[in-house]
Amino acid sequence: MNKLIAFLKERKITEVECVICDMTGIARGKIAPVDKFLDEKGMRLPESVLLQTVTGDFVDDDIYYSLLDDADIDFVCVPDENAVFMLPWTIEATAQVIHDCYDRMGNPIELSPRNVLKKVLSLYDEKGWEPVIAPEMEFYLTSRSDDHDLPLKPPIGRSGRPEAGRQSFSIDAANEYDPLFEDMYDWCEIQGLDIDTLIHEDGPAQMEINFSHGNPLSLADQVFVFKRTLREAALKHNVCATFMAKPVTDEPGSAMHIHQSVINKETGKNIFTNEDGTQSALFLSYIAGLQKYIPEFLPLMAPNANSFRRFLPGTSAPVNLEWGIENRTCGLRIPESSPQNRRIENRIPGADANCYLAFAAGLLCGYIGMVEGLKPSTPVQGKANESRSNNPHCLPLTLEEALAAMEESDACKEYLGESFTTGFVAVKQAELENFRRVVSSWEREFLLLSV
């Protein structure tokens, strides 16, 4: 705690937001005066927090009580002194501290997404490997509206006009929102978030922020904090920022592309590359692991019904798990690079995914592939996204199908635990049931007076 105490005192912090990340990626926890936080050295939260849905509901009682104590007891949340971030937008001097979840005996809570990622990283550590990732986050800026039936619209920019059409890589289009992005960059610097390039993506007011490569746990914390930071910067400028996978009809979806490689901890060399600079057998097995196991772990990368609207043939979003060199039509792209920087870009995850779980799933699939010595398919040249039919590496078409595959996955139960598998699937099935109850504007428009 010495490092954390020094941080809080040096910055004259008066309030601490004690947070954990739930299944959906929502920050849940408590706000405490700094003296109380230092005195208690953590917090307690009800176990049920980790089985809460995005709507605030809970899973069915039979699953709820099969995973949690009947008395609805608390678990212990311990602050991680390496996951402390200033909150530049608050009036009081406030720090956000990410906590880890343990039971009363000191065992990691299996339902905690951050613990899931740490469990996967421990597998690499046992092999003497160190995974390195670099996430790319896409998002839309939209005008504010309190009518959920209305389509989202691009916000008004500096010119006094909303963006029209698609302005991929346009500097002027990105500059329309300069005041917002100035705050975003300033706040990220204050928080130590290692963001890099800002790019205007395909959709109207759709952007992408790239993170520098690094440790997966540190970057998961940073992405978790970044989402909140961007939303706060957007609200300050009277617009909204959304990480929905498919927020706008007939426009591109938003992804969380994850570049990933693995370093030998002893030598510091990339295990994807042989001594002569050619691709290694482990590199090919990692790809094969992604191809074989992502369908079983897909809900960790595409966790919502809306996520599957992004997977459309003929678009830049993947529809299968083909791989290819410098081929953006593949779900698994191999960027041109030096031998030491050889890596795989996993283009499957959506921006709506819980970053801890999406990172964990991709790294775990690759790990299993290497351990099992799997062989990938032949790399694709040309278009790989025209069709998903008759493809041995196709993705599930719906969240229902993906959840069924995850629920039956022996690999998921073996590596992530039966409690986590059951709990995550139950949370997403509860959200899906809520989604099914809602009558959409499309149904009212086309069916109301026609059927």
N, C-alpha and C positions, 0 to 999 in steps of 0.2 A: 504493500500500500504506500510505501514511501514515495515512489515516483508519482502516484496519483495525488497524494497530499501536497507534494511540491507544486504540481501543476495547478491545483485549485487555489493555493495560497498565492502563487506568483501572479495569477491573473485576477486575484481578488474576487473569486467566484462567490456569489451569495445564494444561488439556487442550483440544484442538480436534478436533471431529468434522468431517472434510473429506468432503463428500457431493456426489453428483450424483443426479439423478432418472433412473431407468431407464424403459423403455417402459411398465411397469405402474404406475409411480408410487412404487416402492420406493426408499428412500434407500440408496444403496450408496456405499462409500468406505472411509476409514481413520480411525482415532483416533490422534492424535499429541500428544506433549508440546508445549507452546506454543513452546519454544525451537527444536525441530526444525521445527515448522511455519513459523516466521519465517525460519529459515535456508534452507529449501527453497523457500519462496514458492509452494507448490502441491503437487501430488502427481501420480503416474502410476498409471494403472489399465489392465488388459488391455482391448483393444478389444471382446473378447467380452462384457463386462459389459452392453453395450447390446443384445445379442441373447439375453439371458437371460430365461426365462419366469418366471411367478409361482411355479412349482414348483421353480425353480432349474435347470431343464433348459435345453438350447440347441437352436437350430433345426437342421434337417437339414444335413449336411455340404456338400451341393452349393450351398446358398444361403449357408451360413456362409463358405465359402472364396471365393465369388463377391463377397462384400462386404468381407471382411477379409483382411489379409495372411496368407499361409500360415504365417508364423513366429509368429503370435499375439502381435504386438508391442503395446507400450503406447501409449496416447495421453496427451496432456498436459492436466492439469486445473488451471485458473487460478482462484484465488479471486476472487469478486466482492465488493468491499468494501461494496457496498450491500445485500448479502444475508447479513448476520451476525446471529445470534440467540443469546441466552443460553438455556441449558437449565436451568430452575429446579429440575427434579426430580433432578438429579445430586448426588452427594456432593461430588465435586471441582468447583471453579469451571470450568465447561465452556461453550464456545461452539460453535455449529454454523455452519459456513461453507459456503454453496452455491457450487459451482465450475462454470465453463464448460469445455467439452471442445474441444480443438484437436488437429490432427495435428502432426507434428514440423516442418512448414513454417509453422505458425501459422494454418492454415485451419480454420474451424469444422467440427466433426464433424457430418455430415448426420444421423446416427442419433440425436443428442442431442435429447430433447424440449424442453429449454430453448432450444436453438438453433433449433428449428422455430418456436417462438413468436417469437423475436427476428427470424427471417427474415420472418415475416408482418408484424410491426410495422414493419420497414424499408420494406415496400411502402406502408404508410400514410404514413410519414415522407416518402417521395419525392413524395407528392401534397400534402404540406402539411397532412395530417390527423392527428389524435390520437384514437385510440379510447379510450373510457372504459367501464369495466365495473363491475358490482357483483354478485358471486356470492352465492348462498344455498345453504348446505350442510345437507342433511337427514341424519340418522343415527339409529340405534337404540342404546339401552342395553340390555344383556342380562345375565342371570346367567351366571357362568362355568361352563364344562363342558368336560370332556376327551373326551366321547363325541360324535363328529361325526354319528352317526346320530340323536341325539335332537333334536327341534325346539327352537329357541331360546325362552327364557322371559323375561318382564320381570324385572328384579332387584327385590329387596326394598327398599322405600323407607324414609323416616324413621318411617312409621307401623308398620313391621314387617310390612307386607303388600305383595305385588306388585300392580301396577296391573291393574285389570280393565276390559275394554271399551275404547272409544275416547274419549279426553278432549281433543278438538281445542280448542286455545287455552285450556285450563284452567290457571289460575295455581296452584291447589293441587296439581294433578298434577305440574307442573314443579317445585314447591317440595319435592316428595318427595325430590329429589336435590340439594337446596341445597348440602350440603357439597362434593359433586363439582363443581358449577358455580362455587362460590366459588373453588376451586382453579383451575379452568379460566380464569376471568376474571382472577385474579391473575397466573397464568402468562402469559396472552396479553398482559397489560399490560406485564409485564417484558420480553417479547420484541418489543413494538411491533406486535403484530398488531391491525389496525384492525377489530375485531369490534364489532357493534352489537347488534341485538335478538336475544333468545332467545325462541323460540316453541315451545309444545307442538304437535306435528303430529298427524295422524289416528291413527296406530298406537299401541299400548301402549308407553309409554316411548320414543316416537319424537319427536325434537326437530329444530329448525331453528335455525341460527345465520346471521345476515345480516352480510355485510361491507360497510363503507362503500365508496362508489364511488371509483375511482381508476385508476391506471396498470395495464394488464393484466399486465406482467411482475412488478411489485411484488406484485400480488394473487395471481398464481400462486405466487410464493415463499411468501406468507403462508398460502395454502390448503395447500400442501405441508407447511409446518411445523405448521399447525393440526391436521391429521389426526393427526400424531404426538403433539402436545401433548394432545389430547383422549383418545387411547388411554392415555397415561401417567397422566392424571388419573383415568380410569376404573379402571385397575389399582390405583392407590393406594387406591381405595375398594372394591376387591374385586369389581368388575363389569367388563364388557367394553363397548367402543364399536365399532360396526361401520358401515362406509360401503358395505356390499354394496347393490346396487341393489334386490334383493328377498330379504331375509333370512328373512322370516316368511311362511309359507303363509297365504293369505286375508287378509293385511294389506297396506296400501299400501306401495309401493316408496319408495325414497329417491332424490331427484333432486339435481342441482346446477343450479338455475335461474341463468341468466346474463343480467342486464340489460346492454344494450349501446347505446351511442350514439357519435357521432363529432363531434369539435370541430375547427373550422378553427383551425390553430395561429396564424395571423396575427391573426385577429379575435377569437378566443376564443368564437365563436358556434357553436351546434349546427347542423351542416350538414343535419340532418333537418328543419329548420324554415325556411320562407321569411321574408322581412322582415315580411310582414303576419301572421305567426304561424301560417300554415297549413302542412300537411305538404309537404315538398319532393319533387321528383322523385327525388333521391338516396335519400330515406327509402324510397320505394316500391321503388326498384331494389335497395336493401339487403335488403328483405323478399323480393323475387323471387329474389335470389341464395341466400338461405337455403332457399327452397322448392326451387330447382332442384338445388343442389349438396349439401345435407346428406345425401341418400341415398348419395352417393359417398364422403362423409367420415364416415358414421355410426359406423364402428368407433372413431373417435377420441372419440366421445361416449358410445358404448355398447360397451365393449371386451371384454365377457365373455359367455359363454353365459347366465349368470344375468341379465345386463343386460336381455335381451329378455323376461324374465318380468314386467318392470315395465310393458311396453306392453300394456295391456289395455283393450278397448272399455268405455265406460261408467264409467271411473274418472277420477281427476284426472290420471293420466299420459297423455301424448299418444299417439295412434295414427296421426297424419298430420301434415302440415305446413300445415294451414289457419291463417289469421291472423284476429284480431278484436280490437276495442277492449274492454278490460276483460273478456275472455272466457277463463276458465281452462280451458275444454274444448279450446282450440286449442293446437297445438304452439308457435305464435308469438303471444304475447299482447302487446297494446299497452296499457300502464297509462295511466290518466288522469293528466295532468301538465301543467305549464306548458309553453309553447312551447320554452323554453330547455332543459327537462328531458325533451323528447320522446325516447323510447327504445323498444327492443324487448326483451321478455323471452323468451329462448330456453329453452323448457321441456323440450327433448329430452334434454340430457345427464343421465346418472345420477351419483349421488354416488361411484360406483366408478371414474369416468373419471379418467385422468391429467389434472390441471388444466392443465398447460402445453399439452397436445395438444387438449383440449376448447376452451380459449380460442382457440387458434390456428385450429382448424377453423371455429368460428363466425365469427370475424373475417374469415377468408379467404373464406368463402362470401359474406358480405355485401360484401366488397371486390370480388369478381369480378362480383357483381350490379351494383354501381355502375359499374364500368369498362365492362361490356357493355351498360349501359342497359336492363336487363331490366325487364319489367312483371309485377307480381304478380297473383294471382287476386283475385276480389272478396272483401272481408272477410266473415267469417261472423257472422251474428247467430243466437243460440240455440246448441243443442248441436252440437258438431263432432266428438264422440268416440264416437258410437254405432256406427260401422262403419268399417272400413278398406278394404272391398271397393269396387271401381269408383271409387276416389278417385285423381285424377291426381297427388296429392301424398302418396301413401301411403309408409310407411316399409318397408324390408325386414323380413321377419317373423322371420328368424333371423340368428345371427352368420355362419353359412355364406354366406347370401345377401348379407349386408352386406360381407363380406370379398371376395367375388367382384366386387361392384360397385366396391370400392375398388381392387382389383388391376387392373381394366380402366380406371380413371379417368385420362383424359388430364390433367385439371385437377390431380389429386393429384401426378402425375409432373412436370408443368410447374412447379408452384409449390413443392412440398415436396421434389421430387427423386426420381429413380427408386430410388436406394439406400434412402432412408427408406421409400418406399412398399413396396418389396420386403421390407425388413427388418421393418417393423411387421407386415405381413400374415403373414410367416413366423412371427414370435413368437406371434401370436394363433392361427394354425393349429396350431402345436405345442401350445399350451394346450388348444385344442379337441380335439385327438387324445387328450390326457390325460383330459379330461372324458368323452369317449365310452367310455373303458375302464372307468369306474367304474359298478358296478351299484348302482342307487339303492334306498333303503328302500321306495319305492312299488312297484318291480318285485318285491321280495321279498314285500311284503304281499299284492299282488293277483294275482301270476302264479305264485308258488311252488307252490301246491296247486290252481290253477284251470285251468291250460292243459295 
